[in-house]
Amino acid sequence: MHSCRAFPCLSSGLDAQLNALLWSVESLASHHLDNVIFESSSLDLRRALLQPHHFSQHQVLISLILQRLNGFQAWSVDFVKTLRNLTVLSIANSKEALTKSLGFYSSAAAAVRVVS
């Protein structure tokens, strides 16, 4: 599955990436999936999840994501190079172009592919 969503009124690309991940996690949890792998090509997202203390302005959101992830039986958030994630990136870029034309902020790096 793929999930990328435009988030109006966000202050940064990392905000969009974290909100996209949270939306993806919550969506998969609502479908009662137990074993999931999230992939992202965002180094900032990776750093935020591994070292949340360096991202104090996002602490609440990161904590919420980690709490929701722990509800899965097994999960991982894997970093992948953009070239490996071309299909997801293509979908995200097409959605980004659409959301920009509507006046919303989004980030192609927020694209998350989930394998169950």
N, C-alpha and C positions, 0 to 999 in steps of 0.2 A: 504494500500500500504506500501511497505517497500523500503527504499533507503539506501544503504551503498555503498560508493565509495572509492577507494584507491586514495590518494592524494600524489603524489611524491613531494619531497623537502619540507616537512613541518617540523617545528622545534619541535613539541610536539603532544601528544595525544589530547590535547585541541584544537590545530589547526585543526586536522583532524575532531574532533567532531563539531566544529563551521562551518567548510566548508561543512560537510555532512548536517548539519541543514540548512545552506544557500541554498545548492543545492536542498534539499527537499522542502523548502519554495518556491523557484523560480519555481520548477517543478509543484507544486500544483497550484501556481498562474497562470502558463501558461495554465493549464487545467480549469481555471475559476471556481475553487472550492471556496466556500464562508465561509464554517464552517469547521474548521479542528482542530484536537487534535493531537499534537505531543507527543510522549512518549519517554523518555530516562532514562537509569539507571545511567547516569553520574552525580555525585554530582558536579564535576568541571563545567560542562556545565550549570547546574542549578545555581550555584553561579555566573558564568560569566553573565548570563542573569539578575539575580536579583540584582547584585552588580557590574555593569560594571566598576565602578570607581576603583575597586580593581584589574582590569585586563588591565592596561594601554597599554600593548603591543598588546592587541587584540581590543582596543577601536573602531577602524574603522570597523572591521568585525562585532563586536557586534552591533554597531549602524546601520549598513546596514541590519543585520538580523531583528532588532526591527522595522526598517522602513518598510521592506518588510512585516513583520507580520501585521503591522497596515493597510495594504492593504486588509486584509481579513475582512469580516463582523463580524465574531466571530472566536476566536482562543485561544488555550492554549498550553503551553508546560508543560507537567506534568512529575514529577519524579516518576518512578516506581522501585521497587526492582528488581534486576536481576532475581530472581526466578519467578516473574510474567511475565517477558519478555523473557521466554525461547525460544520461536519460533523465535523471532527476533534475539536473541543472537546466536542461532544455525546457522541461515543464515549468520549473520555477521562473525562468527568464520570460516565458510567454505570459505567465501570470503577473510577473512584475511589470511588464509592458502594459498590460491591461489595467493594473491597479494605479500605475502612474498616470495613465490617461484619465482615470477617475479621481485623481488628486490624493491618493493614499500613499503612504510610505511602506515599502516592503523591501525585503532583502533576499536575493537569490541564494545566498549562503544559508538561509533559514530552511532550505529544502531538506527534508528528512525522509529517507527511505526506510521502511520498516519491513523486516522479513519475519514471518512467524512460522 
